[in-house]
Amino acid sequence: MKLRRKRHYRTCLVVLTAAALAAATVPAAATPRDPVDATLHDLVAQGFPGAVADVRDGQRVRRYVAGVADTRTGEPARHWQRFRIASNTKAFVATVVLRLAGEGVLSLDDDVERWLPGLVRGPGYDATGNGVVAEIDRRILTPLGLRDTYFPVTDPYLRGPHLHGYDRTGQDLSVFSPSYDWTAGAMVSTVDDLAKFHRALFDGELLAPAQQREPLAAVPVNERQAYGLGVERLTLPCPGGDRELWGNTGAGPGYYSLSFTSGERQLVTVLTAYDLGAELRGEQPWPAGPIPVLMTTFCGTT
């Protein structure tokens, strides 16, 4: 897992550095086409089977789709279709832990041995008497009305309408047991639900003020990325100067998702190709770098 994270950090840093070099020479659009829509279609043209995004400015929401949900049937991608959110799961889990800390049930200074004696990775019943799935549902999903979000434990099939995910060869990776990733990345959601969750998290709806500060105490991992409790800070090299984003990335078999907020603007997007095997071989895990959609959304005037 550490090896995977280091490679992911290096990949993002390389792409961000390239974006910084290009930022000063962004050409003017030849047509008035929506730049986010154009960027998603460009990414599909470069090899992603499908791309879906929500962009919010205050109360204004724009939804975008490009490509297909299923390459076998040609079913078009739609914004309400579910996908595996991978490491975006960490923000849900961290929120529950911080809620428990705020209630005095546990302390962030506790070691794992106190709650799971002799077992580093366990079902998480000891602190609350409930499993992690029940706690996420009770504390986050139900109160926020996130009806299209759920935490599968071993079920390999995605429920309801969903986007299929693929590796670099075009193999469908949608069906597999999520148990290997568990609290690090097993959850399933939609762009709408994920956007609603992160808005609630960063707007202070889910945590008391003392706990709200914890995720924002981010530790740098390179010059443009820092990690807090379940969230990350990304410094984007925009033409007019750096812009600070807060949110998550999710990289897992078949899917790469981004959920970031900066001021009143929010982007949640998923691209339906990610190849962990290629990443472990030191190769590019996606058909094209996903940073253009961040640059278009947060550096432009969409």
C-alpha positions as CSV (number, residue, x, y, z in Angstrom):
1,M,0.0,0.0,0.0
2,K,2.9,2.4,0.8
3,L,4.5,1.7,-2.6
4,R,1.2,2.4,-4.3
5,R,0.8,5.7,-2.5
6,K,4.3,6.8,-3.3
7,R,3.8,6.1,-7.0
8,H,0.4,7.9,-6.9
9,Y,2.1,10.9,-5.3
10,R,4.8,10.9,-7.9
11,T,2.3,10.6,-10.8
12,C,0.2,13.5,-9.5
13,L,3.3,15.7,-9.0
14,V,4.6,15.0,-12.5
15,V,1.2,15.9,-14.0
16,L,0.9,19.0,-11.8
17,T,4.4,20.1,-12.8
18,A,3.5,19.7,-16.5
19,A,0.3,21.7,-15.8
20,A,2.3,24.5,-14.3
21,L,4.6,24.8,-17.3
22,A,1.6,24.9,-19.6
23,A,-0.5,27.3,-17.5
24,A,1.1,30.4,-18.8
25,T,0.3,29.5,-22.4
26,V,-3.3,28.3,-22.3
27,P,-4.8,29.1,-25.7
28,A,-8.1,31.0,-26.1
29,A,-11.1,28.7,-26.9
30,A,-11.9,28.7,-30.6
31,T,-15.7,28.4,-29.8
32,P,-17.9,29.2,-26.9
33,R,-18.2,25.5,-26.0
34,D,-18.4,24.9,-22.2
35,P,-14.7,24.3,-21.2
36,V,-15.5,21.5,-18.7
37,D,-17.6,19.7,-21.2
38,A,-14.9,20.0,-23.8
39,T,-12.3,18.8,-21.4
40,L,-14.3,15.7,-20.4
41,H,-14.9,14.9,-24.1
42,D,-11.2,15.3,-24.8
43,L,-10.3,12.8,-22.0
44,V,-12.8,10.3,-23.5
45,A,-11.2,10.8,-26.9
46,Q,-7.8,10.0,-25.3
47,G,-9.1,6.7,-24.0
48,F,-11.3,6.9,-21.0
49,P,-14.5,5.0,-21.8
50,G,-16.7,7.4,-19.7
51,A,-16.5,10.6,-17.7
52,V,-19.0,12.2,-15.4
53,A,-18.8,15.5,-13.5
54,D,-20.7,17.9,-11.2
55,V,-19.5,21.5,-11.0
56,R,-21.0,23.8,-8.4
57,D,-20.7,27.5,-7.9
58,G,-22.7,28.5,-4.9
59,Q,-26.2,27.3,-5.7
60,R,-25.5,26.9,-9.4
61,V,-24.9,23.2,-10.4
62,R,-23.9,22.0,-13.9
63,R,-23.7,18.3,-14.7
64,Y,-21.6,16.8,-17.5
65,V,-21.3,13.4,-19.1
66,A,-19.2,12.0,-21.9
67,G,-18.6,8.6,-23.3
68,V,-20.3,5.4,-22.3
69,A,-21.2,3.6,-19.1
70,D,-20.6,0.1,-20.7
71,T,-18.4,-0.4,-23.7
72,R,-20.0,-3.8,-24.4
73,T,-23.6,-2.4,-24.8
74,G,-22.8,1.2,-25.7
75,E,-25.1,2.4,-22.9
76,P,-24.3,6.1,-22.4
77,A,-22.8,7.5,-19.2
78,R,-25.2,9.3,-17.0
79,H,-24.6,11.5,-13.9
80,W,-26.7,9.4,-11.5
81,Q,-24.8,6.2,-12.1
82,R,-22.9,4.7,-9.3
83,F,-19.1,3.9,-9.2
84,R,-16.5,2.7,-6.8
85,I,-15.1,5.8,-5.0
86,A,-11.9,4.1,-3.8
87,S,-9.9,6.4,-1.4
88,N,-12.8,8.9,-1.1
89,T,-14.0,6.3,1.4
90,K,-11.4,7.5,3.9
91,A,-13.2,10.8,4.4
92,F,-16.3,9.0,5.5
93,V,-14.4,6.8,7.9
94,A,-12.4,9.7,9.3
95,T,-15.6,11.6,9.9
96,V,-17.0,8.8,12.0
97,V,-13.8,8.5,14.0
98,L,-13.8,12.3,14.6
99,R,-17.4,12.2,15.7
100,L,-16.6,9.5,18.2
101,A,-13.6,11.5,19.5
102,G,-15.9,14.5,19.9
103,E,-18.3,12.4,21.9
104,G,-15.5,11.2,24.2
105,V,-15.9,7.6,23.1
106,L,-12.3,7.4,21.9
107,S,-9.3,9.6,21.6
108,L,-7.2,10.2,18.5
109,D,-4.2,9.4,20.6
110,D,-5.5,5.9,21.3
111,D,-3.5,3.1,19.7
112,V,-5.1,0.3,17.8
113,E,-4.3,-2.3,20.5
114,R,-6.7,-0.6,22.9
115,W,-9.7,-1.2,20.8
116,L,-8.6,-4.3,18.8
117,P,-6.3,-6.3,21.0
118,G,-4.0,-8.5,19.0
119,L,-5.6,-7.5,15.7
120,V,-4.6,-4.5,13.7
121,R,-7.3,-4.8,11.1
122,G,-10.7,-5.9,12.5
123,P,-14.4,-5.4,12.1
124,G,-14.4,-2.2,14.3
125,Y,-17.1,-3.3,16.8
126,D,-15.1,-2.6,20.0
127,A,-15.7,1.2,20.4
128,T,-19.4,1.5,19.6
129,G,-20.8,-2.0,19.5
130,N,-21.6,-1.4,15.8
131,G,-19.7,-2.2,12.7
132,V,-18.2,0.6,10.5
133,V,-20.9,0.1,7.9
134,A,-23.6,0.8,10.4
135,E,-21.9,3.8,11.9
136,I,-21.3,5.4,8.5
137,D,-24.9,4.8,7.6
138,R,-26.3,6.1,10.9
139,R,-24.0,9.2,11.2
140,I,-23.6,10.3,7.5
141,L,-25.6,8.5,4.9
142,T,-29.1,8.6,6.5
143,P,-28.9,12.2,7.9
144,L,-27.6,13.6,4.6
145,G,-30.0,11.5,2.5
146,L,-27.3,9.9,0.5
147,R,-29.5,7.1,-0.9
148,D,-27.2,6.1,-3.7
149,T,-24.2,5.6,-1.5
150,Y,-23.4,2.4,0.3
151,F,-20.5,0.4,1.8
152,P,-20.3,-3.1,0.4
153,V,-18.3,-5.6,2.5
154,T,-17.8,-8.6,0.2
155,D,-20.5,-8.2,-2.5
156,P,-18.6,-8.0,-5.8
157,Y,-21.5,-6.6,-7.8
158,L,-22.5,-2.9,-8.1
159,R,-26.1,-2.3,-7.3
160,G,-28.5,-0.5,-9.6
161,P,-27.4,1.8,-12.6
162,H,-23.6,2.1,-12.6
163,L,-20.6,3.0,-14.6
164,H,-18.4,0.1,-15.6
165,G,-14.7,0.6,-14.9
166,Y,-11.8,-0.7,-17.0
167,D,-8.0,-1.3,-17.1
168,R,-5.7,0.0,-19.8
169,T,-6.4,-3.0,-22.0
170,G,-10.2,-2.4,-21.9
171,Q,-10.9,-5.3,-19.5
172,D,-14.0,-4.7,-17.4
173,L,-13.0,-4.5,-13.7
174,S,-16.5,-3.7,-12.3
175,V,-17.0,-7.0,-10.6
176,F,-14.7,-7.9,-7.7
177,S,-14.8,-8.2,-3.9
178,P,-14.2,-4.9,-2.3
179,S,-13.1,-6.6,1.0
180,Y,-9.4,-6.0,0.1
181,D,-9.8,-2.2,0.4
182,W,-12.4,-2.2,3.3
183,T,-12.3,1.2,5.1
184,A,-9.5,2.4,2.8
185,G,-11.6,2.3,-0.3
186,A,-14.6,0.0,-0.5
187,M,-17.5,2.5,-0.8
188,V,-19.8,3.1,-3.8
189,S,-21.5,6.4,-4.6
190,T,-22.5,8.9,-7.3
191,V,-21.0,12.3,-8.2
192,D,-24.1,14.0,-6.7
193,D,-23.9,12.1,-3.4
194,L,-20.2,12.6,-3.1
195,A,-20.5,16.3,-3.7
196,K,-23.2,16.6,-1.0
197,F,-21.1,14.7,1.5
198,H,-18.0,16.9,0.9
199,R,-20.0,20.1,1.1
200,A,-21.5,19.0,4.4
201,L,-18.0,18.0,5.7
202,F,-16.2,21.2,4.7
203,D,-19.2,23.4,5.7
204,G,-19.0,22.1,9.3
205,E,-22.3,20.2,9.2
206,L,-20.9,16.9,10.3
207,L,-18.2,17.8,12.9
208,A,-18.0,20.0,16.0
209,P,-15.6,22.9,15.7
210,A,-12.8,21.2,17.6
211,Q,-13.0,18.1,15.4
212,Q,-13.4,20.2,12.3
213,R,-9.9,21.5,12.7
214,E,-8.3,18.1,12.6
215,P,-8.8,17.2,8.9
216,L,-7.3,20.6,7.9
217,A,-4.1,20.0,9.9
218,A,-2.6,18.5,6.7
219,V,1.0,17.1,6.5
220,P,2.8,17.8,3.2
221,V,3.9,14.7,1.2
222,N,5.4,16.8,-1.7
223,E,5.4,20.4,-2.7
224,R,1.8,20.4,-4.0
225,Q,0.1,17.8,-1.9
226,A,-0.7,17.4,1.8
227,Y,-2.8,14.9,3.7
228,G,-5.0,15.4,6.8
229,L,-7.4,13.0,8.4
230,G,-9.2,11.5,5.5
231,V,-8.8,14.5,3.2
232,E,-6.0,16.1,1.2
233,R,-4.9,19.6,0.2
234,L,-3.9,20.1,-3.4
235,T,-2.1,23.3,-4.6
236,L,-3.1,23.8,-8.2
237,P,-0.8,25.9,-10.5
238,C,-3.3,28.2,-12.1
239,P,-2.1,30.9,-14.6
240,G,-3.0,33.7,-12.2
241,G,-1.3,32.0,-9.2
242,D,-1.6,28.9,-7.1
243,R,-5.1,27.9,-5.9
244,E,-5.7,25.7,-2.8
245,L,-8.1,22.9,-3.1
246,W,-9.5,20.6,-0.4
247,G,-11.0,17.1,-1.0
248,N,-10.0,13.7,-2.1
249,T,-8.8,11.6,-4.9
250,G,-9.9,8.0,-5.4
251,A,-7.8,5.5,-7.4
252,G,-9.0,1.9,-7.6
253,P,-9.5,-0.9,-10.1
254,G,-11.4,0.7,-13.1
255,Y,-12.1,4.1,-11.6
256,Y,-10.4,7.4,-10.9
257,S,-12.3,10.1,-9.1
258,L,-11.7,13.6,-7.9
259,S,-13.7,15.5,-5.4
260,F,-12.4,19.0,-4.6
261,T,-13.6,22.3,-3.3
262,S,-12.1,25.8,-3.4
263,G,-14.2,28.7,-2.1
264,E,-17.6,28.5,-3.7
265,R,-16.5,26.2,-6.5
266,Q,-16.7,22.4,-6.2
267,L,-15.8,19.7,-8.7
268,V,-16.7,16.0,-8.4
269,T,-15.7,13.8,-11.3
270,V,-15.1,10.2,-12.2
271,L,-13.1,8.7,-15.1
272,T,-13.8,5.1,-15.8
273,A,-10.3,3.7,-16.4
274,Y,-7.6,3.0,-13.8
275,D,-5.1,0.2,-14.0
276,L,-3.5,-0.8,-10.7
277,G,-1.4,-3.5,-12.4
278,A,0.2,-0.8,-14.7
279,E,0.8,1.4,-11.7
280,L,2.6,-1.3,-9.8
281,R,4.8,-1.9,-12.9
282,G,5.7,1.8,-12.8
283,E,3.6,2.6,-15.9
284,Q,0.9,5.2,-16.4
285,P,-2.3,3.8,-14.8
286,W,-4.7,5.8,-17.0
287,P,-5.1,6.7,-20.7
288,A,-4.4,10.4,-20.0
289,G,-3.6,12.5,-16.9
290,P,-6.8,13.8,-15.2
291,I,-5.4,17.1,-14.1
292,P,-6.9,19.1,-17.1
293,V,-10.4,18.8,-15.6
294,L,-9.1,20.4,-12.4
295,M,-7.3,23.1,-14.3
296,T,-10.4,23.9,-16.4
297,T,-12.7,24.0,-13.4
298,F,-10.6,25.9,-10.9
299,C,-8.3,28.0,-13.0
300,G,-10.8,29.2,-15.6
301,T,-14.0,31.2,-15.6
302,T,-16.5,28.4,-16.1
